[in-house]
């Protein structure tokens, strides 16, 4: 009994160090997700590949089930859009700030956030780092949902972590679907 209690105590004390923070902050009114990873390529290359989103984004996380229907217009006011059948479409986010190779800021709600009273701002930075690029994505979302916006934080963090891992695989190995270590969190 004492041995089991000691094991539980050790796990509880070490858990914060073993489990990376999944969400920077979360409340009933919103949440902030920050994902930072190092990619073994120059910032300009990582940025260029990021902007070609249809090549690395998972088709499972699109409305059309085809990631090649995704595009990001490389200009202020540009659309992160998705083509749908019969002239349909989705505007996922809008580019509000663009410094090619360095920083992009977009506003909008991803996926299920589009159909609830939510607004989001996503900032992605590309900075030189030893061996390549330090890429940081911060997605801050606010809004109202009866169950609380914080109920969306973990699922959206999981999806975005998966997508950035796919980007890293695409840049470094040429294949976004390769199994790899999850993108580390700060």
Phi and psi in degrees as a GROMACS rama.xvg file:
@    title "Ramachandran Plot"
@    xaxis  label "Phi"
@    yaxis  label "Psi"
@TYPE xy
-62.7809  -36.1931  UNK-2
-65.0277  -43.7088  UNK-3
-64.3175  -41.465  UNK-4
-62.062  -42.1793  UNK-5
-64.3754  -40.9244  UNK-6
-62.65  -43.5343  UNK-7
-63.0702  -42.897  UNK-8
-61.6235  -44.0927  UNK-9
-63.6657  -44.5897  UNK-10
-60.8959  -43.3707  UNK-11
-63.2027  -39.403  UNK-12
-70.9179  -35.1239  UNK-13
-89.0898  -15.8629  UNK-14
-52.7943  -45.253  UNK-15
-60.5673  -33.1154  UNK-16
-77.2568  -31.3591  UNK-17
-82.1223  -34.875  UNK-18
-103.117  115.684  UNK-19
-64.3397  150.063  UNK-20
-60.4784  126.674  UNK-21
-86.2606  -32.3441  UNK-22
-137.363  131.689  UNK-23
-65.1851  -46.1995  UNK-24
-155.671  159.687  UNK-25
-158.168  137.638  UNK-26
-150.332  177.608  UNK-27
-61.8374  -23.9232  UNK-28
-95.3407  -9.38357  UNK-29
167.066  -174.429  UNK-30
-158.392  163.259  UNK-31
-132.659  130.161  UNK-32
-114.305  133.665  UNK-33
-128.546  127.353  UNK-34
-126.578  127.363  UNK-35
-125.009  133.121  UNK-36
-147.516  157.638  UNK-37
-103.242  133.358  UNK-38
-121.766  131.981  UNK-39
-80.9782  71.1234  UNK-40
-167.366  156.073  UNK-41
-63.3776  151.191  UNK-42
-52.0628  -39.5913  UNK-43
-62.0171  -38.6678  UNK-44
-70.3741  -41.3603  UNK-45
-64.2004  -44.401  UNK-46
-58.9219  -48.3363  UNK-47
-59.5253  -43.0948  UNK-48
-69.5795  -37.1645  UNK-49
-58.0462  -45.2618  UNK-50
-66.6256  -19.9761  UNK-51
-93.8054  56.8057  UNK-52
-56.5273  -31.2769  UNK-53
-65.3677  -17.2383  UNK-54
-83.2372  -17.8456  UNK-55
-130.677  -22.2798  UNK-56
-65.8871  143.404  UNK-57
-70.3461  129.351  UNK-58
-63.5508  -23.0991  UNK-59
-65.5611  -19.9495  UNK-60
-111.358  43.7187  UNK-61
-131.238  160.32  UNK-62
-74.9749  -33.3579  UNK-63
-87.404  -11.0777  UNK-64
65.1324  23.4404  UNK-65
-141.751  104.665  UNK-66
-61.5473  -22.9166  UNK-67
-70.522  -6.00672  UNK-68
-84.2994  -4.38485  UNK-69
-88.9178  146.478  UNK-70
-154.811  153.759  UNK-71
-124.993  119.773  UNK-72
-74.3582  127.687  UNK-73
-87.1861  69.4513  UNK-74
-164.707  156.378  UNK-75
-61.8366  133.265  UNK-76
87.259  -3.40475  UNK-77
-67.1762  157.6  UNK-78
-106.061  131.101  UNK-79
-89.4267  100.221  UNK-80
-121.788  166.518  UNK-81
-137.635  129.61  UNK-82
-79.4651  139.046  UNK-83
-122.2  161.697  UNK-84
-59.2541  157.914  UNK-85
58.6944  42.5333  UNK-86
69.8926  12.795  UNK-87
-78.8169  170.796  UNK-88
-171.447  167.482  UNK-89
-134.176  133.045  UNK-90
-100.382  106.664  UNK-91
-76.265  -47.8739  UNK-92
-151.034  166.5  UNK-93
-123.733  134.034  UNK-94
-71.359  125.388  UNK-95
-115.181  -15.1045  UNK-96
-149.763  132.896  UNK-97
-141.324  118.427  UNK-98
-125.083  90.0661  UNK-99
-48.2721  131.175  UNK-100
81.7101  -6.22232  UNK-101
-126.543  -49.2602  UNK-102
-157.731  141.772  UNK-103
-140.018  136.955  UNK-104
-124.153  132.734  UNK-105
-131.525  149.095  UNK-106
-114.926  143.92  UNK-107
146.263  173.201  UNK-108
-109.123  127.781  UNK-109
-85.8112  144.093  UNK-110
50.5298  -122.277  UNK-111
-67.1542  -14.8986  UNK-112
-68.1798  -17.8095  UNK-113
-67.6723  -26.7125  UNK-114
-102.966  11.5842  UNK-115
-121.343  168.854  UNK-116
-77.3673  78.7371  UNK-117
-137.379  150.486  UNK-118
-135.997  145.217  UNK-119
-139.112  155.878  UNK-120
-129.859  127.08  UNK-121
-118.071  126.977  UNK-122
-117.06  131.219  UNK-123
-123.673  127.293  UNK-124
-118.82  148.912  UNK-125
-126.987  108.903  UNK-126
-122.804  142.281  UNK-127
-59.1807  140.212  UNK-128
-145.431  163.007  UNK-129
-55.124  121.924  UNK-130
83.4195  2.76291  UNK-131
155.56  -117.924  UNK-132
-131.204  136.399  UNK-133
-96.2673  115.437  UNK-134
-107.574  132.435  UNK-135
-129.514  129.233  UNK-136
-118.115  128.085  UNK-137
-122.532  126.203  UNK-138
-123.782  111.622  UNK-139
-107.105  127.352  UNK-140
-126.955  136.964  UNK-141
-133.129  157.505  UNK-142
158.72  -164.903  UNK-143
-128.449  136.463  UNK-144
-151.518  137.261  UNK-145
-51.3469  -39.2778  UNK-146
-80.5881  -6.62299  UNK-147
99.4147  139.339  UNK-148
-64.5648  -26.3969  UNK-149
-61.5853  -18.9707  UNK-150
-69.7513  -17.7444  UNK-151
-90.6486  -16.1125  UNK-152
-58.4731  -54.3795  UNK-153
-64.3687  -46.2007  UNK-154
-62.4696  -38.6703  UNK-155
-71.4987  -37.8846  UNK-156
-59.0176  -43.7718  UNK-157
-61.3436  -45.5826  UNK-158
-64.8986  -45.2527  UNK-159
-67.1335  -37.6748  UNK-160
-62.2605  -42.4919  UNK-161
-60.3195  -43.736  UNK-162
-66.3286  -42.2123  UNK-163
-69.9473  -30.6668  UNK-164
-64.7551  -40.2204  UNK-165
-63.6685  -40.6348  UNK-166
-61.2344  -47.6721  UNK-167
-56.964  -46.0455  UNK-168
-61.8439  -40.3331  UNK-169
-65.0502  -44.9338  UNK-170
-68.0119  -47.3586  UNK-171
-82.5182  -32.4098  UNK-172
-123.01  -5.39119  UNK-173
81.1869  2.08072  UNK-174
-141.171  112.059  UNK-175
-67.8618  -22.7774  UNK-176
-85.6865  -3.40433  UNK-177
-59.8385  141.435  UNK-178
-73.8696  132.491  UNK-179
-149.748  171.975  UNK-180
-61.4566  140.838  UNK-181
-61.3606  151.855  UNK-182
-61.5707  129.522  UNK-183
-69.708  153.761  UNK-184
-109.164  151.577  UNK-185
